[in-house]
Amino acid sequence: MMIATTPRRLAALLGAACLFTAGGAVAQQQPAKPDPAPPPQVDIGAPAPDATPDAAKDTSATNTQKPTNDAPPAATPAARRRFTHALHPRDPSPSTAIGDTRYQAPPGLFGDWRQARTWLGKRGVEVSARYVSESGYNFTGGKKQLATETGQADLGAKFDLDTLAGIDGGTVQATLTWRRGRNLSDDAGLNTLQQVQEVYGRGQTVRLTELWYQQKLGDRVEVKIGRTNPGSDFAVFSCHFENLTFCGAQPGNLVGDYWYNWPVAEWAGIVHVDVAKGVYLQVGGYVENPNELKNNFFIARFGGATGVLIPFEAGWTRGLEGGHVGSYKLGGWYSTSDGDDVLLDAAHQPTVITGLAPLRHSGRYGVYASVQQQITGTSKDGKALTGLGVFANVTQADRATSVTDNQVALGLFYKGLLPGVSGDVLGVAVGRTNVNGRAARADLLVPGTPVRDAEYAAELYYSITPVPWLELQPNVQVIHHPGGVKTLSDVGVLGLKAAITL
């Protein structure tokens, strides 16, 4: 573990941790009170549950007395919006949240943990634990046929500081992740641009993936500081599919050398503002530090920063009050760190010919759009419960520094395909990852080097939830022109994604 003296510029970030510690002490010093019914907890990362608690279904029997005078009864105060992001669900699809490796897991196998979850919930603490396994076997393509398994265990805790310390609208989230296993793309020599097991990567190690403090300011503004990653806040997309083409924030799939998705964490600050009903704007800053990718630390790195990633996003969410739900996002990013030119050296000659250091560019950038829309079926609290939903993700990165410069993914989810099958979801997606034409020109200049173009991927999965704590999701993937090389044989993969929540 590497912990250096805290720089002054990070004092605000560490102040969040001090605030949380002090809040816990205040909560312990307060006199004991009878335990009230636990307040409703809104998880800004996980989709809303499908079932309405019995206590919330009918409250007519709890207030039967009529007013004793002619004055109208006082209006009941509207429920306070605890977390602004909860008004904009990250994933309106009907897929289960059990196997989505980017969201906090719902309760599972051990349910209430012998009433420990209820006890903690009354005191403002939500806990989660899960293991997700992804297996794959390439029945065609690659250098050899092989079966591998990889997985991720995660343990999370969310602290409602309103309940713990009387800090209205304050939240702290901490998440540990552990990744292990083997990667089929590498071990079988598939040569794919996008991994066929999305949960693999960024170091098979234990990480503190989240440690952030979030504060609501009034009814419209929310700030978040601490350890997080841009893919958890911007261009957010689910990870129901096993192929990385259809998983997570798309920019991280293209420019992963400076946009770090889950489970990597960075020092960051984000401001989110609701500007109209269902409409929001947000902007963030993430300290870019390649040392965050190393394995020999646990919490954070303070030295070695190369710049700041500044993403921005405008979004619109519809259907929160009934009807078909939808989510529409348009955004972009700018990185202040320097990047290597994919073709030229400092003298503007091809690097592959001269062998000199690449030309350095000051700043890197890109844009993205993401759409999810329910077409048929029912919904609740911004989450599709049944029926058909479609999605489209498009990202374009700058052509000066990005080897893979654009990606397009289209697909659909359908829940309720087979009557009587618990939690069944059908997912279908197709996508294209393009190799920058300037990088392809460099391929042409080296005799015997395959010229790269674009990689095409498709995946079909069918997910069932035989018991509430287990998800089983067999899938088949086909990758056409792996690595963008037209002369390589297509890759076919049989996969199985399985998730257990505890």
C-alpha positions in Angstrom: 0.0 0.0 0.0 1.4 3.4 -1.0 0.1 6.4 1.0 2.1 9.6 0.7 1.8 13.0 2.5 -1.5 14.5 1.3 -1.0 17.4 -1.0 -2.8 20.7 -0.2 -4.9 20.4 -3.4 -6.4 17.2 -2.1 -7.4 18.6 1.3 -11.0 19.0 0.2 -11.2 15.4 -0.8 -9.9 14.1 2.4 -12.2 16.4 4.3 -15.0 14.2 3.3 -13.5 11.2 5.1 -13.0 13.4 8.2 -16.6 14.5 8.0 -17.8 10.9 7.9 -15.6 10.0 10.9 -16.9 12.9 12.9 -20.4 12.1 11.9 -20.1 8.6 13.2 -18.8 9.9 16.6 -21.8 12.3 16.9 -24.2 9.4 16.2 -22.6 7.4 18.9 -22.9 10.2 21.5 -26.6 10.9 20.9 -29.0 9.3 23.4 -30.6 6.1 22.4 -34.1 6.3 20.9 -36.6 3.7 20.1 -35.9 2.3 16.7 -38.3 3.8 14.1 -39.3 2.0 11.0 -36.3 2.2 8.6 -36.6 5.1 6.2 -36.8 4.2 2.5 -33.2 4.0 1.2 -32.6 5.0 -2.4 -29.6 3.4 -4.1 -28.3 5.8 -6.7 -26.5 3.0 -8.5 -29.0 0.1 -8.4 -32.3 -0.1 -10.2 -35.5 0.2 -8.1 -36.9 -3.1 -6.8 -39.8 -4.7 -8.7 -42.0 -5.2 -5.7 -43.7 -2.5 -3.6 -43.3 -3.1 0.2 -46.6 -4.2 1.8 -46.5 -1.2 4.2 -46.5 1.2 1.2 -49.4 -0.4 -0.7 -52.3 0.8 1.5 -52.1 3.4 4.2 -55.9 4.1 4.4 -56.3 2.2 7.6 -53.7 4.2 9.5 -55.6 7.5 9.5 -59.4 7.1 9.8 -60.2 10.1 12.0 -61.9 13.1 10.5 -61.1 16.7 11.3 -63.1 18.1 14.2 -63.6 21.5 12.6 -64.4 22.9 9.2 -60.8 23.9 8.4 -59.1 21.6 5.8 -56.5 19.3 7.2 -52.9 20.4 6.8 -51.3 19.1 3.7 -48.9 16.2 4.1 -45.3 17.3 3.2 -44.0 15.9 0.0 -41.5 13.2 0.4 -38.0 14.6 0.4 -35.8 13.7 -2.6 -32.7 12.2 -0.9 -30.5 11.7 -3.9 -30.8 13.8 -7.0 -29.3 11.0 -9.2 -32.2 8.7 -8.1 -34.4 10.8 -10.4 -32.4 9.7 -13.4 -32.2 5.9 -13.2 -28.9 4.6 -14.7 -30.5 1.5 -16.2 -34.2 1.5 -17.3 -33.8 -1.9 -18.9 -35.8 -4.9 -17.5 -32.6 -6.9 -16.8 -31.8 -8.0 -13.3 -29.3 -6.1 -11.2 -27.7 -9.2 -9.8 -25.0 -9.8 -12.4 -24.3 -6.2 -13.3 -20.8 -5.7 -12.1 -21.1 -1.8 -12.1 -24.0 -1.6 -9.6 -24.4 -2.3 -5.9 -25.8 -5.8 -5.5 -29.3 -6.3 -4.0 -29.8 -8.5 -0.9 -29.4 -12.2 -1.7 -28.7 -15.7 -0.4 -28.5 -14.9 3.3 -31.3 -12.3 3.1 -31.4 -10.3 6.2 -28.1 -11.7 7.6 -29.9 -12.8 10.8 -31.5 -9.3 11.0 -28.2 -7.6 10.7 -29.3 -5.8 7.5 -32.4 -4.5 9.3 -30.4 -3.4 12.3 -27.9 -1.6 10.1 -30.7 -0.2 7.9 -32.4 1.5 10.8 -29.1 3.2 11.6 -28.5 4.4 8.0 -26.2 1.7 6.7 -26.8 -0.5 3.6 -24.5 -3.4 2.9 -24.1 -5.6 -0.2 -21.9 -8.6 -1.2 -21.7 -10.5 -4.5 -19.6 -12.7 -6.7 -19.9 -12.7 -10.5 -18.3 -15.4 -12.6 -17.8 -15.3 -16.4 -16.8 -18.4 -18.2 -16.0 -18.7 -21.9 -15.0 -21.3 -24.5 -14.0 -20.4 -28.0 -15.5 -23.1 -30.2 -14.0 -21.5 -33.3 -11.3 -18.9 -34.0 -8.2 -18.0 -32.1 -4.9 -19.8 -31.9 -6.2 -22.7 -29.8 -9.5 -23.8 -28.3 -9.7 -23.1 -24.6 -12.1 -22.6 -21.7 -11.4 -20.0 -19.0 -13.2 -18.5 -16.0 -12.8 -15.1 -14.4 -14.7 -13.3 -11.8 -15.2 -10.4 -9.4 -16.2 -10.3 -5.8 -17.4 -7.0 -4.3 -18.4 -5.8 -0.9 -20.2 -2.4 -0.5 -21.5 -0.2 2.2 -23.5 3.0 1.9 -23.9 5.3 4.9 -26.9 7.7 5.1 -25.4 10.6 7.1 -28.8 12.1 7.7 -29.6 9.1 9.9 -26.1 8.6 11.3 -25.2 12.2 12.0 -28.1 14.5 11.1 -26.4 15.7 7.9 -29.3 16.2 5.6 -28.7 14.9 2.1 -25.2 13.5 2.9 -24.1 10.0 1.8 -20.8 8.1 1.9 -20.2 5.0 -0.3 -17.3 2.5 0.1 -16.8 -0.5 -2.1 -14.1 -3.1 -2.2 -13.5 -5.3 -5.3 -11.4 -8.4 -5.9 -10.8 -9.6 -9.5 -9.4 -13.0 -10.2 -9.2 -15.7 -13.0 -8.0 -16.0 -16.6 -8.8 -14.0 -19.7 -9.9 -16.1 -22.8 -9.0 -13.3 -25.2 -5.4 -13.5 -24.2 -5.0 -17.2 -23.3 -6.6 -18.5 -26.5 -5.1 -15.8 -28.8 -8.4 -14.4 -30.0 -6.8 -11.1 -30.9 -10.0 -9.2 -30.2 -10.2 -5.4 -29.6 -12.9 -5.9 -26.9 -12.7 -8.6 -24.3 -15.2 -11.5 -24.4 -15.3 -11.5 -20.6 -15.9 -8.0 -19.5 -15.2 -8.5 -15.8 -11.5 -9.4 -16.5 -8.9 -6.7 -16.4 -7.3 -3.7 -14.7 -5.3 -6.0 -12.4 -6.4 -9.2 -10.8 -6.1 -7.7 -7.4 -8.1 -6.2 -4.5 -9.0 -2.5 -4.8 -10.8 0.2 -2.9 -13.0 1.0 -5.9 -15.2 3.6 -4.3 -14.8 5.9 -1.3 -16.8 9.0 -2.0 -18.9 11.6 -0.2 -22.0 13.0 -1.8 -24.0 16.0 -0.6 -27.3 17.4 -1.8 -27.5 21.2 -1.8 -31.2 22.2 -1.9 -33.6 20.5 -4.3 -31.5 20.8 -7.5 -27.8 20.6 -6.8 -25.6 17.7 -5.7 -21.9 17.4 -5.3 -19.7 14.3 -5.0 -16.0 14.1 -4.1 -13.6 11.3 -3.3 -12.5 8.1 -5.0 -14.6 7.1 -8.0 -14.3 6.7 -11.8 -15.8 8.5 -14.7 -17.7 5.4 -15.9 -19.7 5.4 -12.7 -20.9 9.0 -13.3 -20.8 9.7 -17.1 -21.9 7.8 -20.1 -23.2 5.2 -17.7 -24.4 2.0 -19.2 -25.2 -1.4 -17.7 -23.0 -4.6 -17.8 -25.6 -7.2 -18.5 -23.8 -8.5 -21.5 -20.5 -10.5 -21.3 -18.8 -8.9 -24.3 -17.1 -5.6 -23.4 -18.5 -4.0 -26.5 -21.8 -3.8 -24.8 -20.7 -3.1 -21.2 -20.0 0.0 -19.2 -19.3 3.6 -20.2 -18.3 3.4 -23.9 -15.5 6.0 -23.8 -13.5 3.7 -21.5 -13.7 0.9 -24.1 -12.0 3.2 -26.7 -9.5 5.4 -24.7 -8.9 3.2 -21.7 -5.4 4.6 -21.4 -6.8 7.7 -19.7 -10.6 7.1 -19.1 -10.6 4.5 -16.4 -13.8 2.5 -15.9 -14.7 0.3 -12.9 -12.9 -1.0 -10.8 -10.2 1.6 -11.0 -10.7 4.6 -8.7 -9.4 8.2 -9.1 -9.6 11.4 -7.1 -12.6 13.2 -8.4 -15.2 15.9 -8.0 -18.6 16.0 -9.7 -21.4 18.6 -9.8 -24.9 17.5 -10.8 -27.8 20.0 -11.4 -31.5 19.4 -12.1 -32.5 22.2 -14.5 -36.0 21.1 -15.3 -38.4 18.1 -14.8 -36.4 15.1 -15.9 -33.5 17.2 -17.3 -30.1 17.5 -15.7 -26.6 18.8 -16.4 -23.4 17.6 -14.8 -19.6 18.1 -15.1 -16.7 16.4 -13.3 -13.0 16.4 -12.9 -10.9 13.2 -12.5 -7.2 13.2 -11.7 -5.4 11.1 -14.3 -2.7 9.0 -12.8 -1.3 5.9 -14.6 -0.1 4.7 -11.2 -3.7 3.9 -10.3 -3.5 0.9 -12.7 -0.7 -0.7 -10.7 -1.4 -3.7 -8.4 0.9 -3.0 -5.5 -1.4 -0.7 -3.6 -4.8 -0.7 -2.0 -6.3 2.7 -1.4 -4.8 5.4 -3.5 -1.8 7.0 -5.3 -1.0 10.7 -4.6 2.0 11.1 -6.9 2.4 10.7 -10.7 -0.6 12.6 -12.0 -0.4 13.6 -15.6 -3.5 15.7 -16.0 -7.3 16.0 -15.4 -10.1 14.3 -17.3 -13.1 16.7 -17.5 -16.3 15.0 -18.7 -19.7 16.8 -19.1 -23.2 15.5 -19.8 -26.7 16.6 -20.4 -29.5 14.1 -19.9 -33.2 13.6 -20.0 -35.2 10.9 -18.2 -38.8 10.2 -19.1 -41.5 7.9 -17.6 -40.7 8.3 -13.9 -44.4 8.9 -13.2 -45.7 6.0 -15.3 -45.7 4.9 -18.9 -42.7 3.6 -20.9 -39.4 4.8 -19.4 -36.5 6.2 -21.4 -33.0 7.7 -20.8 -31.2 10.0 -23.2 -27.7 11.3 -22.7 -25.4 13.5 -24.7 -21.9 14.4 -23.5 -18.2 14.6 -24.1 -14.8 15.0 -22.4 -11.5 16.8 -22.5 -8.3 15.5 -21.1 -5.5 18.0 -20.2 -2.8 15.3 -20.4 -0.6 14.9 -23.4 -1.1 12.0 -25.8 1.0 10.3 -28.5 0.1 10.7 -32.1 -0.9 7.3 -33.6 1.1 7.9 -36.8 3.6 10.7 -36.8 6.8 11.6 -34.9 7.9 15.1 -33.8 9.2 15.7 -37.4 5.8 14.7 -38.8 7.1 11.6 -40.3 5.7 8.1 -39.7 7.0 6.8 -36.4 7.1 3.2 -37.7 9.6 4.3 -40.3 11.8 6.6 -38.4 11.7 4.8 -35.0 11.6 8.2 -33.3 9.4 9.2 -30.4 5.8 10.0 -31.4 4.5 13.5 -31.8 2.9 14.7 -28.5 -0.5 16.4 -28.5 -1.6 18.7 -25.8 -5.1 17.6 -24.8 -7.4 14.8 -25.9 -11.2 14.8 -26.4 -14.3 13.0 -27.6 -18.1 13.0 -27.6 -20.8 10.3 -26.9 -24.5 9.7 -27.0 -26.6 7.0 -25.2 -30.3 6.2 -25.6 -32.4 3.6 -23.8 -36.2 3.4 -24.5 -38.9 1.0 -23.4 -41.2 0.1 -26.2 -43.7 -2.3 -24.6 -44.6 -3.6 -21.2 -44.8 -2.1 -17.7 -42.5 0.0 -15.6 -42.2 1.3 -12.0 -40.0 4.1 -10.6 -38.1 4.6 -13.8 -37.3 0.8 -14.3 -38.9 -1.3 -17.0 -40.4 -4.4 -15.4 -41.6 -6.3 -18.5 -41.7 -6.0 -22.2 -39.3 -4.8 -24.9 -36.6 -2.1 -24.6 -34.0 -0.9 -27.0 -30.7 0.9 -26.7 -28.0 2.6 -28.8 -24.6 3.9 -27.7 -22.3 5.9 -30.0 -18.8 7.3 -29.1 -16.3 9.3 -31.2 -12.7 10.0 -29.9 -10.2 12.3 -31.4 -8.3 10.8 -34.4 -4.9 12.3 -33.4 -4.3 10.1 -30.4 -6.9 7.3 -30.3 -6.0 4.0 -31.9 -9.7 2.9 -31.6 -11.5 6.1 -32.4 -15.2 5.2 -32.5 -17.7 2.6 -31.4 -21.4 1.9 -32.1 -23.5 -0.6 -30.2 -27.2 -1.4 -30.7 -29.4 -3.9 -28.9 -32.6 -4.8 -27.1 -33.8 -6.4 -23.9 -37.0 -8.4 -23.6 -38.4 -9.6 -20.3 -41.2 -12.1 -20.0 -40.4 -14.1 -23.1 -41.4 -17.5 -21.6 -44.4 -17.5 -19.2 -43.6 -19.1 -15.8 -39.8 -18.6 -16.0 -38.6 -16.5 -13.1 -36.8 -13.3 -14.1 -36.2 -14.3 -17.7 -34.6 -11.7 -19.9 -33.5 -12.0 -23.5 -30.6 -9.7 -24.6 -29.4 -9.2 -28.2 -26.7 -6.7 -29.3 -24.5 -5.9 -32.3 -21.6 -3.5 -32.3 -18.7 -2.1 -34.3 -15.3 -0.9 -32.9 -13.3 1.0 -35.4 -9.5 1.2 -35.7 -8.4 4.8 -36.6 -7.6 5.1 -40.3 -4.4 7.0 -39.3 -3.3 4.0 -37.3 -4.2 1.7 -40.3 -1.9 3.9 -42.5 1.0 3.0 -40.1 0.2 -0.7 -40.6 0.5 -0.3 -44.4 4.0 1.1 -44.0 5.4 -2.1 -42.3 5.7 -5.1 -44.6 3.9 -8.1 -43.4 1.8 -6.2 -40.9 -2.0 -6.9 -41.2 -3.9 -3.7 -41.9 -6.6 -3.1 -39.3 -10.1 -1.8 -40.0 -13.0 -2.6 -37.7 -14.1 -5.3 -35.4 -17.8 -6.4 -35.4 -19.3 -8.2 -32.4 -22.7 -9.8 -31.7 -24.0 -11.4 -28.5 -27.2 -13.2 -27.6 -28.0 -14.1 -24.0 -30.9 -15.5 -22.1 -31.0 -14.9 -18.3 -33.0 -16.6 -15.6 -33.2 -16.1 -11.9 -34.3 -19.4 -10.5 -34.0 -18.1 -6.9 -33.8 -14.4 -5.9 -30.1 -14.6 -5.1 -28.8 -16.4 -8.2 -28.6 -15.4 -11.9 -27.7 -17.8 -14.7 -27.0 -16.3 -18.1 -25.7 -18.5 -20.9 -24.7 -16.6 -24.0 -23.1 -17.0 -27.5 -20.8 -14.4 -29.0 -19.5 -14.0 -32.6 -16.6 -11.6 -33.4 -16.2 -10.8 -37.1 -12.7 -9.5 -38.2 -11.2 -9.8 -34.7 -8.7 -7.0 -34.0 -10.1 -5.3 -37.1 -8.0 -7.8 -39.2 -10.0 -9.0 -42.2 -7.8 -12.0 -42.8 -8.4 -13.5 -39.4 -11.1 -16.2 -39.0 -14.2 -15.3 -37.0 -14.3 -16.0 -33.3 -17.2 -17.9 -31.7 -17.5 -18.1 -28.0 -19.9 -19.9 -25.7 -20.2 -18.1 -22.4 -21.9 -18.4 -19.1 -22.3 -15.5 -16.7 -23.4 -16.5 -13.2 -23.9 -14.2 -10.2 -24.6 -14.9 -6.5 -25.6 -12.1 -4.1 -25.2 -12.7 -0.4 
